[in-house]
Amino acid sequence: MTDTARDILTPTQLNTLARDLLEGAFPLVWVEGELGNVTRPASGHLYFTLKDARAQVRCAMFKPKSQWLKFAPREGLRVLARGRLTLYEARGDYQLVIDSLEEAGEGALRRAFEELKARLTAEGLFDDARKRPLPAHVQRLAVLTSPTGAAVRDVLSVLQRRFPLLEVDILPVQVQGETAAAQIVDMLQRAARSGRYDVLLVARGGGSLEDLWAFNDERLARAIAASSVPVVSAVGHETDFTLADFAADLRAPTPSVAAELLVPDRRDLLTRVQVLRRRLATTQAQRLRNAMQRADRASLRLNALRPQARLEALRRRQEDAARRLHALWHHQQARRIASLRHADAVLRAHAPQRRLEQLRERLLALAPRPQAAVARTLQRDALRLRALARSLEAVSPLATVARGYALVTKEDGTLVRSVAQVESGERVNAQISDGRLKLRVE
């Protein structure tokens, strides 16, 4: 930078640039360390440092996040924090703004959760396009939860208050422990196959990550995604997220909120019914007034037209129609008679007997023609045959034999043209004019 007035920064500008660079260079980070200098002023924010044996970093967790912590932060406690790096411009302090804080013992579970979530997200299991809309009016609901937990009491209380007509079945399952996930999957699949329910609600109260781990089971997430019935997940508090929440068609922050989302408030329904009743009464009254006005106008028109004149006009129309019908009938009859006469004339002109006589006369006229043609053909073929016979006789070896010559052949029929073709003692045949001779060569 050159030493000019426009390149000189104020501390505020410098800190702002540093903060922008810091926030833009780092995504959300996970940091594990030991708590130190923990303070919570009246504002409700939480301030502390995260440290190890060689370094420390200032941290701040603001009230909307810190009030949902499941443990009390204290000096020396080892924790796992997630947040973003920033710079507090007023003092130029580099710090980590925390949005999630848990005891370090949950770190392995948290990492396993994030890895499984990333893999299932890549498969498209959590895509919004795959999720199904809930029915507008739920008539039968299945609640998969612990029958003795606070969640089921909250759900039933809200449903009874908002819409007591809803049919609710509590399907008891374990919501914590090693066998809980398998039990929830089995009950979920059985409920979906039964075809009894419009919606399935999977619910549980709050707890630590370990307490909620059954709802992070891969089998449960896949079973929820594959369910033929829409599934609502209401597990833990508002800040708790499980794989069941991501796979479900709807995620509710708490079981009570899920119950409110699934059914309408009966007071709203009563208000709507009253509005519809008033609207129906108004519509009926309006239609009745319109009908009465139409009746009045029709009565006026009826009084304006004398019934006797109307009947006379109808009688004249009937007589005119009868005359037209009669004339039309006579016209059609005349056309049919003329058509029949024409058809009779055509039939007579094409009578079978007359047609047969014409064909017989033509057959008699044509009868000599094939005989003459056959005779001419036979005569022409005989002349050609005699000419071919003369030509064949002229070149035939038999004619030569008839003049005193002979044809000599071997036993296999080969014609002997030279003495070199035979040997002494070999038998040959000689064909003469009136027979065949068997010869032996000397």
C-alpha positions in Angstrom: 0.0 0.0 0.0 1.2 3.5 -0.8 1.3 6.1 1.9 -1.7 8.1 0.7 -4.8 9.4 2.5 -7.2 7.0 0.7 -5.2 3.9 1.8 -5.1 4.7 5.5 -7.6 2.5 7.5 -9.3 3.2 10.8 -9.3 0.5 13.5 -12.9 -0.1 12.8 -12.2 -0.6 9.1 -9.3 -2.8 9.8 -11.3 -5.0 12.2 -14.1 -5.2 9.7 -11.8 -6.4 6.9 -10.2 -8.9 9.3 -13.6 -10.2 10.4 -14.8 -10.6 6.7 -11.6 -12.5 5.8 -11.9 -14.7 8.9 -15.6 -15.6 8.4 -15.2 -16.2 4.7 -12.1 -18.5 5.1 -13.6 -20.8 7.8 -16.8 -22.9 7.6 -18.4 -24.3 10.7 -15.8 -26.0 12.9 -15.8 -28.5 15.7 -13.4 -27.8 18.6 -12.9 -30.1 21.6 -11.3 -28.6 24.7 -11.6 -27.7 28.4 -13.9 -24.9 29.7 -12.3 -22.0 31.4 -13.4 -18.5 32.6 -17.1 -19.4 32.3 -19.4 -16.4 32.9 -23.1 -15.8 32.3 -24.1 -12.1 32.7 -27.7 -10.9 33.1 -28.1 -10.8 29.4 -28.3 -14.6 29.4 -25.3 -15.0 27.0 -22.6 -17.5 27.9 -18.9 -16.5 27.6 -15.9 -18.8 28.2 -12.6 -20.0 26.8 -11.8 -23.4 25.2 -8.2 -24.4 26.0 -5.8 -27.2 25.9 -2.2 -27.5 27.3 -0.7 -25.0 24.8 -3.4 -22.5 23.7 -6.9 -21.2 24.3 -9.6 -19.4 22.2 -12.3 -17.0 23.4 -15.9 -18.3 22.8 -19.4 -16.8 23.0 -22.8 -18.6 23.0 -25.7 -16.3 22.8 -28.9 -16.7 24.8 -31.2 -18.3 22.1 -28.7 -21.2 22.0 -27.4 -21.3 25.5 -30.8 -21.6 27.2 -31.3 -25.1 25.6 -28.1 -26.6 27.0 -28.6 -30.0 28.6 -25.8 -29.5 31.1 -24.4 -26.7 33.3 -21.1 -25.4 31.9 -18.4 -25.3 34.6 -14.7 -24.8 34.9 -12.5 -27.7 33.8 -15.3 -29.6 32.0 -14.2 -31.1 28.7 -16.7 -30.2 25.9 -17.2 -30.5 22.2 -18.2 -27.2 20.5 -19.4 -26.3 17.0 -19.4 -22.8 15.8 -18.0 -20.2 13.3 -14.9 -18.1 13.6 -15.4 -14.3 13.8 -13.8 -11.1 15.2 -15.4 -8.9 17.8 -14.8 -5.5 16.2 -15.2 -3.3 19.3 -12.2 -4.9 21.0 -10.5 -6.6 18.1 -10.9 -10.0 19.9 -10.7 -13.1 17.8 -13.5 -15.5 19.0 -15.6 -18.6 18.2 -19.4 -18.0 18.2 -20.9 -21.3 19.4 -24.2 -22.7 18.2 -23.9 -26.2 19.7 -22.2 -27.4 22.9 -22.1 -30.8 24.4 -20.0 -32.8 26.8 -17.0 -34.4 25.2 -18.3 -37.9 26.0 -20.9 -37.3 23.2 -18.3 -36.4 20.6 -18.0 -39.9 19.1 -21.7 -40.2 18.9 -21.9 -36.8 17.3 -19.3 -37.7 14.7 -21.0 -41.0 13.9 -24.3 -39.1 13.5 -22.8 -36.6 11.1 -21.1 -39.3 9.0 -24.3 -41.4 8.7 -26.3 -38.2 8.0 -24.0 -37.2 5.2 -24.1 -40.7 3.6 -27.9 -40.9 3.7 -28.2 -37.4 2.4 -26.0 -38.3 -0.6 -28.3 -41.2 -1.3 -31.2 -38.8 -1.5 -33.0 -40.4 1.5 -33.8 -36.9 3.0 -34.8 -35.2 -0.3 -37.9 -33.0 0.0 -39.1 -34.3 -3.4 -39.5 -37.8 -1.8 -41.6 -36.6 1.1 -45.4 -37.1 1.0 -47.9 -34.4 2.0 -50.0 -35.1 5.1 -53.8 -35.7 4.6 -55.9 -32.6 5.0 -58.1 -34.3 7.6 -56.5 -37.0 9.8 -59.2 -39.5 11.0 -57.0 -42.2 12.6 -53.6 -41.6 14.1 -51.0 -44.1 15.5 -48.6 -42.8 18.1 -45.4 -44.8 18.4 -43.9 -43.9 21.8 -43.4 -45.1 25.4 -46.8 -45.6 27.0 -45.4 -44.2 30.3 -43.4 -41.2 29.1 -44.3 -37.5 29.2 -44.5 -37.4 25.4 -47.6 -39.5 25.2 -49.3 -37.5 27.9 -48.5 -34.2 26.1 -49.8 -35.6 22.7 -53.0 -36.9 24.2 -53.7 -33.7 26.1 -53.3 -31.5 23.0 -55.4 -33.9 20.8 -58.2 -34.0 23.4 -58.2 -30.2 23.7 -58.0 -29.4 20.0 -59.9 -32.3 18.3 -61.5 -35.0 20.6 -63.1 -36.7 17.6 -59.8 -38.0 16.3 -59.2 -41.8 16.8 -55.8 -42.3 18.4 -54.0 -45.7 18.9 -51.0 -45.7 21.2 -48.5 -48.3 19.9 -46.1 -48.9 22.8 -42.4 -49.2 22.0 -39.1 -48.6 23.8 -37.6 -45.2 23.0 -34.2 -45.8 24.6 -31.8 -48.7 24.8 -30.1 -51.2 22.5 -33.3 -52.9 21.3 -35.4 -49.7 21.0 -34.6 -49.1 17.3 -35.5 -52.6 16.2 -38.7 -52.5 18.1 -39.7 -49.1 16.6 -38.9 -50.3 13.1 -41.0 -53.5 13.6 -44.0 -51.5 15.0 -43.7 -48.9 12.3 -43.8 -51.5 9.5 -46.7 -53.4 11.1 -48.7 -50.2 11.5 -48.1 -49.2 7.9 -49.1 -52.6 6.6 -52.3 -52.7 8.6 -53.8 -49.9 6.4 -55.7 -48.6 9.5 -53.9 -45.2 9.9 -53.7 -42.0 8.0 -50.6 -40.8 9.8 -47.9 -42.4 12.0 -46.4 -40.2 14.8 -43.0 -41.2 16.2 -42.6 -39.3 19.5 -40.2 -39.0 22.4 -39.3 -36.4 25.1 -36.0 -34.7 25.4 -32.7 -36.2 26.5 -29.0 -36.3 25.7 -27.6 -37.5 22.4 -27.1 -40.9 23.9 -30.7 -41.0 25.1 -32.0 -40.2 21.6 -29.5 -42.5 19.8 -32.2 -45.1 18.9 -33.8 -42.5 16.6 -30.4 -42.1 14.8 -30.5 -45.8 13.7 -30.0 -46.3 10.0 -32.7 -49.0 9.8 -35.2 -46.7 11.4 -34.4 -43.9 9.0 -34.8 -46.2 6.0 -38.1 -47.7 7.4 -39.5 -44.2 7.8 -38.5 -43.2 4.3 -40.0 -46.5 2.8 -43.3 -46.3 4.8 -46.5 -46.3 2.7 -48.1 -44.1 5.3 -46.9 -40.5 6.0 -44.7 -40.3 9.1 -44.3 -37.3 11.5 -41.3 -37.2 13.8 -41.4 -35.4 17.1 -38.2 -36.4 19.0 -36.7 -34.4 21.9 -36.7 -30.6 22.1 -36.6 -27.9 19.5 -32.8 -28.0 19.3 -32.6 -31.8 19.0 -32.2 -33.3 15.5 -32.2 -37.0 14.7 -32.1 -39.0 11.5 -35.7 -39.9 12.1 -36.5 -36.1 11.8 -34.7 -35.8 8.5 -36.3 -39.0 7.0 -39.9 -38.2 8.2 -42.4 -36.4 6.0 -42.7 -33.8 8.7 -40.5 -32.9 11.6 -42.1 -31.3 14.7 -40.0 -29.5 17.3 -41.8 -31.3 20.2 -44.5 -33.9 20.6 -47.0 -31.2 21.6 -46.3 -29.2 18.5 -46.7 -32.4 16.4 -50.2 -32.9 17.9 -51.1 -29.2 17.0 -49.9 -29.7 13.5 -51.8 -32.9 12.9 -55.3 -31.7 13.9 -57.2 -28.5 13.7 -58.5 -26.6 16.7 -62.1 -27.4 17.4 -62.7 -23.7 18.1 -61.5 -22.8 14.6 -63.7 -25.5 13.2 -66.7 -24.2 15.1 -66.0 -20.7 13.8 -65.7 -22.0 10.3 -68.9 -24.0 10.5 -70.7 -20.9 11.8 -69.4 -18.8 8.9 -70.4 -21.5 6.4 -73.8 -21.7 8.0 -74.3 -18.0 7.7 -73.1 -18.1 4.1 -75.4 -21.0 3.3 -78.4 -19.1 4.9 -77.5 -16.0 2.9 -77.2 -18.0 -0.4 -80.5 -19.8 0.2 -82.3 -16.5 0.9 -80.8 -15.0 -2.2 -81.9 -18.0 -4.3 -85.4 -17.9 -2.8 -85.7 -14.2 -3.7 -84.5 -14.9 -7.2 -87.0 -17.8 -7.6 -89.8 -15.6 -6.3 -88.9 -12.9 -8.8 -88.9 -15.4 -11.7 -92.3 -16.7 -10.6 -93.7 -13.2 -10.5 -92.4 -12.4 -14.0 -93.8 -15.7 -15.3 -97.1 -15.0 -13.7 -97.2 -11.6 -15.4 -96.4 -13.1 -18.8 -99.1 -15.8 -18.3 -101.7 -13.2 -17.4 -100.7 -11.2 -20.5 -101.4 -14.1 -22.8 -105.0 -15.3 -23.0 -105.3 -19.0 -22.6 -108.0 -19.3 -25.3 -105.9 -17.4 -27.8 -102.9 -19.6 -27.0 -105.0 -22.7 -27.5 -106.4 -21.4 -30.8 -102.9 -20.6 -32.1 -101.8 -24.1 -31.1 -104.8 -25.6 -32.9 -103.9 -23.7 -36.1 -100.3 -24.9 -35.8 -101.5 -28.4 -35.3 -103.8 -28.3 -38.4 -101.0 -26.7 -40.5 -98.6 -29.4 -39.4 -101.2 -32.1 -40.2 -101.6 -30.7 -43.7 -97.9 -30.6 -44.3 -97.6 -34.1 -43.0 -100.3 -35.4 -45.3 -98.8 -33.7 -48.3 -95.4 -35.0 -47.4 -96.8 -38.5 -47.0 -98.5 -38.4 -50.5 -95.3 -37.0 -52.1 -93.2 -39.8 -50.5 -95.8 -42.4 -51.6 -95.6 -41.1 -55.2 -91.8 -41.3 -55.1 -91.9 -44.8 -53.8 -94.4 -45.9 -56.5 -92.2 -44.4 -59.3 -89.1 -46.0 -57.8 -90.9 -49.4 -57.7 -92.0 -49.0 -61.4 -88.5 -48.2 -62.4 -87.1 -51.1 -60.5 -89.6 -53.4 -62.1 -88.6 -52.2 -65.6 -84.9 -52.7 -64.8 -85.7 -56.2 -63.4 -87.6 -57.2 -66.5 -84.8 -55.9 -68.7 -82.3 -58.1 -66.8 -84.6 -61.1 -66.4 -82.5 -64.4 -66.0 -84.3 -66.2 -68.8 -83.6 -63.4 -71.3 -80.0 -63.3 -70.1 -79.6 -67.1 -70.6 -80.9 -66.9 -74.1 -78.4 -64.2 -75.0 -75.5 -66.2 -73.5 -76.7 -69.4 -75.3 -76.7 -67.5 -78.7 -73.2 -66.2 -78.0 -72.0 -69.7 -77.0 -73.2 -71.2 -80.2 -71.5 -68.5 -82.2 -68.2 -69.0 -80.4 -68.3 -72.9 -80.3 -66.5 -73.5 -83.7 -63.6 -71.2 -82.9 -61.7 -73.4 -80.4 -62.0 -76.5 -82.7 -60.5 -74.5 -85.7 -57.8 -73.1 -83.5 -56.8 -76.6 -82.1 -56.7 -78.0 -85.7 -54.5 -75.2 -86.9 -52.2 -75.7 -83.8 -52.0 -79.4 -84.4 -51.1 -79.0 -88.1 -48.4 -76.4 -87.3 -46.9 -78.7 -84.6 -46.9 -81.8 -86.9 -45.0 -79.8 -89.5 -42.4 -78.7 -87.0 -42.1 -82.2 -85.6 -41.4 -83.7 -89.1 -38.8 -81.0 -89.7 -37.1 -81.7 -86.4 -37.1 -85.5 -87.1 -35.4 -85.0 -90.4 -32.7 -82.8 -88.8 -32.2 -85.3 -86.1 -31.9 -88.2 -88.5 -29.3 -86.3 -90.5 -27.0 -86.0 -87.5 -27.8 -89.3 -85.8 -25.0 -91.9 -85.5 -27.7 -94.6 -86.1 -28.1 -93.4 -89.7 -24.4 -94.1 -90.2 -24.7 -97.5 -88.6 -27.6 -98.3 -91.0 -25.2 -97.8 -93.9 -22.9 -100.7 -92.6 -20.8 -99.0 -90.0 -20.6 -100.0 -86.3 -20.1 -98.1 -83.0 -17.6 -99.7 -80.6 -17.8 -99.0 -76.9 -16.1 -100.4 -73.8 -17.9 -102.2 -71.0 -18.4 -98.9 -69.2 -20.0 -97.3 -72.2 -17.0 -95.3 -73.3 -16.8 -94.8 -77.1 -13.7 -96.3 -78.7 -12.2 -93.9 -81.1 -8.6 -95.3 -81.3 -6.8 -98.7 -81.0 -4.8 -97.1 -78.2 -7.9 -97.1 -76.0 -8.1 -100.9 -75.8 -5.8 -103.7 -74.8 -5.5 -107.3 -76.0 -8.1 -109.6 -74.3 -10.3 -106.6 -73.3 -14.0 -107.1 -74.1 -15.9 -104.4 -76.1 -19.4 -104.0 -77.6 -20.2 -103.3 -81.2 -23.5 -101.6 -82.1 -24.7 -102.4 -85.7 -28.0 -101.6 -87.4 -30.0 -104.5 -86.2 -28.4 -105.4 -82.8 -25.3 -105.5 -80.6 -22.3 -107.8 -80.7 -20.0 -108.6 -77.7 -16.4 -108.8 -78.9 -12.9 -109.5 -77.5 -9.8 -107.8 -78.7 -6.9 -110.1 -80.1 
